[in-house]
């Protein structure tokens, strides 16, 4: 073969591989189509394992690692919303740069051989400010969001067309050779549709017709939309779609799960949100056993709500309980257990997509689902125990199979259990925060905001302006001030009686000052934004200044008629005066959006020069700015800042906002909902990083700590009932077979090529607890510790076979009546450099 022919052949092969990876089909044939069983991509049926990763909730420097880990976790699709308010913050002015580079993010996914689902919205909810709508949209005359309303539909279609044109221009749709295989219009509209009556019905049809009219080269979906028009596919959102989803809107459409909630987002005041890996795995296995072919984890990586992007009361940390935590580290066993599930389902891919399903009910809680193709050996089975408390045994084709409570076993050949949803073979991990030795914060300075009086504030009105519109989504803060002239006879005569200031607010929080002195702080909650601040105050004869600093904590993101929400002070009274209660709501008020430090941008190096910074005097004061410097922490682990010595406010690093903090709002466990806040490495320079904190109520900045974050504590918990690792089998040339000797064992692998430097805990008995906090039970074996050390110390990964005779002391079982569990915890670290 000539050199030219070789080159031609290589180019041809490369073209075919590219088309296969990204979905380029035959001429004049749709690349992505579907039927009642599955999506069909480039002529092939697919099982789709998807995860939500939102590009603005991380940084471009983080994207490659997040995508790589998602693929390692067994995903072949990444789902993201498109965030209107960050792309068009000012009408007609677009931003697709930096964290907002949608095209770069999609291309990066495609370069990793993965597909994309694009949720255009434009309403996205997503615990994001105004559900993704830009604030200027709220001010369009006669607009009603998400309804058959001409002003809204005009702007919605214009924006959707902008995004589709951008993506189409870059050839990112599957029928253009790109990775986007599916798109979504609107989002969970059924939740609000009844509020709009006939206009709701007309809007749903219009939205679907508009989407398909703008681009019809790929399927469109509507999630949680019972009456979705026939031109789109209705899909499920929730935790148990295998049980709750009635099916798509037509027999010719596949069953798709667009949001499988991996935990729950958290708002300030919440306790930790949990969802076990076992529970997720059970739900996913059940969904695929019941004709499902796409499952999307919401979220797979939650990330960080930088700046002021989070909706009302939502924490800066978003869906930290996802398989990849806020910092992009693998949350084990959730990451590994779901990865194993994906492999098990792929081993059953042929039967699932081509077999005929059959369900056999053994009892109320026990059932067998098979997918089998007649006349062949293509067969897969799901053995389910739906009882949440009692284990069970199922006899299937002459063999007894043990099932723990609430579990499903997957048999890709209808014979071999390769995976059980309740028995976690994957390793566990514990997250560690380490105070950086290198990143000590120095040169603390403070600048106190002036508490203004009415005559110092430019905007005047007879009553306080509504907070949302006044701040215009440009700031969290607005000053309100008025004054009252009192005679001595107006004041209480007794010294033990003080007047009371009462402020009824529609939300979200506020500070009160009287004659420049701090009076108190009040706030609502995510459930009830409204609140009443009621504080005793000191008044004197003459002019008294009453000043409020009202605050939002994000904008609403859900519900009907979002454009009609209100916040801020609504009724202000002085109680306990000799003439009775005085209503000062309609006094002459001076007002100003934002605080002085924001307007001068003193959180930047240039802006910081505009004010005189005093030394911190160890006295916490409200509305105070603090400035310090620190060097980048050692190593390359993620970075966080611990704010427990502060109360509520915002943080900037080198001029970039890492979001709101609120550690004074305690959960029912008497702990802050969030203590540590993510600082992306890309925000840092090697030395002299500027840290600026705006503290609203008072705190001690000198106790703020810079941390590094790792998951170097890894564990394994294996029982006598665990199956061997799912990696022990493969399906090749339509044959299911073992590729190694399937053994029951504990498997440990250190992250980032680190090695096991210490064995911290080993038990062969009935230990309890979780990784990082195990507790010994009554039954144990000291020999097991030595076995683990011998197999694991100094290694990047190790396997400990579950062999009773080798793990028991002297081969004798001291407590034979107890089923044994092998529990191991080790510490990983960078390999020690040799002295040579």
Secondary structure, DSSP 8 states (H G I E B T S, - for coil): --HHHHHHHHHHHHHHHHHHHHT--STTS-SEEE-SS-EEETTEE--EEEEEE-GGGS-HHHHHHHHHHHHHTT--EEEEE--HHHH-SBTTB----GGG-HHHHHHHHHHTT-EEEEEEES---TTBGGGG--HHHHTSTT--TTSS-HHHHHHHHHHHHHHHHHHHHTT-BGGGTSSEEEEEES-SGGGTGGGGHHHHHHHHHHHHHHHHHH--SSEEEEET-TT--TTSEEEEEES-HHHH----SSTTS-EEEEEEESS---BTT-------HHHHHHHHHHHHHTTEEEEEEEEEE--B--TT-B-TTB-SB--TTSSB-TTS-B-TTHHHHHHHHHHHHHHTHHHHHHSEEEEEE-SSSEEEEEEE-TTSS-EEEEEEE--SS--EEEEETTEEEEE-SSEEEEETTSS---EETTS--S-EEEEEEEE-SS---EEEEEEE-----GGG-SEEESS---HHHHHTTS-SEEEEEEEEEE-GGGS-SSTT--EEEEEEESSSEEEEEETTEEEEEEE--SS---EEEEEEE---SEEEEEEEEEE-SS---SSS-GGG---SEEEEEEEEETTEEEE-TTS-EEEEES-HHHHTTTTSHHHHTTS--EE--S---SSEEEEEEE---SSSSEEEEE-TT--EEEEEETTEEEEEEE-SSB-TTSSBS--EEEE-GGG--SS-EEEEEEESS---GGG-EEEEEEEEEEEEEEETT----GGGEEEETTEEEESS----EEEEE-GGG-EEEEEEEEEEE--EEETTEEE--S---HHHHHHHHHHHTT-SEEEEE--HHHHSGGG--TTTTS--EEEEEEEEE-------
